[in-house]
Amino acid sequence: MADVTALKPLNPDEEAFLRALGRVMTLLPRVVDADMLEGHSITSTEYTVLVHLSEVPHNQMRMSELANMCGLSLSGMTRVVNRLESQSLVTRQKAPDDGRAWLAVLTGAGWTQLRQAWPTNLASVRRHVFSRLEGCDIAAAAEVLDRIAPN
């Protein structure tokens, strides 16, 4: 643990940035979820899982990898996949190369849901994020965010 007496307090700009980032991290998932749930019966997290599965070979991924990509714990991912399984959007299969590991697999119904939900997600993200960043250097902002949470 750092010596508290040697720590330099945040300056007003740093404090303002940190508070604004916290508000975005709290608010953005709520508003996108509301849009997704209104138009479709999935949350933005569930949508993100479908997106990741759609982008990999054979539309399947180890649960642990998928959890990591989505920023969830393995138990959190299990809960999300359980909800998607109950809607027949994803299935779970044992990994053929490791009997202890499970794969999440995108189903045909999952593909259909993904295609149907994509316009809603896009409109939500454009409305809640990009409409407010007009004139900003998006590439530079993405680079800064990647420094905080690298891929």
C-alpha positions in Angstrom: 0.0 0.0 0.0 1.2 3.5 -0.8 2.3 6.0 1.8 -0.7 8.2 2.1 1.4 11.2 3.2 3.4 11.0 -0.1 0.3 10.9 -2.3 -0.6 14.0 -4.3 -4.3 14.9 -4.3 -6.2 15.0 -7.6 -6.2 18.4 -9.2 -9.7 19.8 -10.2 -9.5 18.5 -13.8 -8.5 15.0 -12.7 -11.3 15.0 -10.1 -13.8 16.2 -12.7 -12.7 13.6 -15.2 -12.9 10.7 -12.7 -16.3 11.7 -11.5 -17.6 12.1 -15.1 -16.1 8.7 -16.0 -17.9 7.2 -13.1 -21.2 8.7 -14.1 -20.7 7.4 -17.7 -19.8 3.9 -16.4 -23.0 3.8 -14.3 -25.4 5.6 -16.7 -24.5 4.2 -20.1 -25.3 0.6 -19.4 -28.6 1.6 -17.9 -29.8 3.6 -20.8 -28.6 1.2 -23.5 -30.2 -1.7 -21.5 -33.5 0.2 -21.4 -33.4 0.7 -25.2 -32.5 -2.9 -25.8 -35.1 -4.3 -23.4 -37.8 -2.1 -24.9 -37.2 -3.3 -28.4 -35.9 -6.8 -27.7 -35.8 -9.2 -24.7 -32.1 -8.9 -24.2 -29.8 -6.6 -22.3 -26.8 -4.9 -23.8 -24.5 -7.4 -22.0 -26.4 -10.3 -23.6 -26.2 -8.5 -27.0 -22.4 -8.1 -26.5 -22.1 -11.8 -25.8 -23.9 -12.6 -29.1 -21.7 -10.1 -31.0 -18.5 -11.7 -29.6 -19.7 -15.2 -30.5 -20.7 -14.1 -34.0 -17.1 -12.9 -34.6 -15.2 -16.1 -33.9 -14.7 -19.3 -35.9 -17.6 -21.7 -35.6 -19.4 -19.1 -33.5 -18.1 -20.7 -30.3 -15.8 -19.6 -27.5 -14.7 -20.9 -24.1 -16.8 -19.5 -21.4 -13.7 -18.1 -19.6 -12.5 -16.3 -22.8 -16.0 -14.9 -23.4 -16.1 -13.7 -19.8 -12.8 -12.0 -20.2 -13.8 -10.3 -23.4 -17.0 -9.0 -21.8 -15.4 -7.9 -18.6 -17.3 -10.3 -16.5 -16.4 -12.9 -13.9 -16.9 -16.5 -14.9 -19.9 -16.8 -12.6 -21.3 -13.6 -14.1 -20.9 -15.0 -17.6 -22.5 -18.3 -16.5 -25.6 -16.3 -15.4 -25.7 -14.4 -18.8 -25.3 -17.6 -20.8 -28.0 -19.3 -18.7 -30.4 -16.5 -19.7 -29.4 -16.7 -23.3 -29.8 -20.5 -23.2 -33.3 -20.2 -21.8 -34.2 -18.2 -24.9 -32.4 -20.7 -27.2 -30.0 -18.0 -28.4 -26.9 -19.9 -27.1 -26.1 -23.5 -26.2 -23.3 -24.8 -24.0 -21.1 -27.7 -25.1 -18.1 -29.4 -23.5 -14.8 -28.4 -25.1 -13.6 -31.3 -27.2 -9.9 -30.7 -26.3 -10.6 -30.1 -22.5 -13.3 -32.0 -20.7 -13.3 -29.4 -17.9 -14.0 -26.5 -20.1 -17.3 -25.4 -21.6 -18.0 -23.6 -24.9 -20.8 -21.1 -25.5 -22.1 -21.6 -29.0 -24.3 -19.1 -30.9 -27.5 -20.8 -32.3 -29.5 -19.9 -35.4 -32.0 -18.2 -33.2 -29.1 -16.2 -31.6 -28.0 -15.0 -35.1 -31.6 -14.0 -35.8 -31.8 -12.1 -32.5 -28.5 -10.4 -33.1 -29.5 -9.2 -36.6 -32.8 -7.9 -35.2 -31.3 -6.2 -32.2 -28.4 -4.6 -34.1 -30.3 -1.5 -35.4 -31.6 -0.9 -31.8 -28.2 -1.1 -30.3 -26.7 1.1 -33.0 -29.3 3.7 -32.6 -28.9 3.7 -28.8 -25.2 4.0 -28.9 -25.4 6.8 -31.5 -28.0 8.7 -29.4 -26.4 8.3 -26.0 -22.7 8.4 -26.9 -21.7 9.6 -30.4 -24.3 12.4 -30.7 -22.5 14.0 -27.8 -19.0 13.6 -29.1 -19.4 15.7 -32.3 -16.2 17.5 -33.0 -14.2 15.3 -30.7 -11.3 13.1 -31.9 -12.9 9.7 -31.5 -9.7 7.8 -32.3 -7.7 9.8 -29.7 -10.5 9.1 -27.1 -10.4 5.4 -27.9 -6.7 5.4 -27.4 -7.0 7.0 -24.0 -9.6 4.6 -22.9 -7.5 1.7 -24.2 -4.7 2.9 -21.9 -7.1 2.5 -18.9 -8.5 -0.8 -20.0 -6.3 -2.4 -22.7 -7.7 -5.3 -24.8 
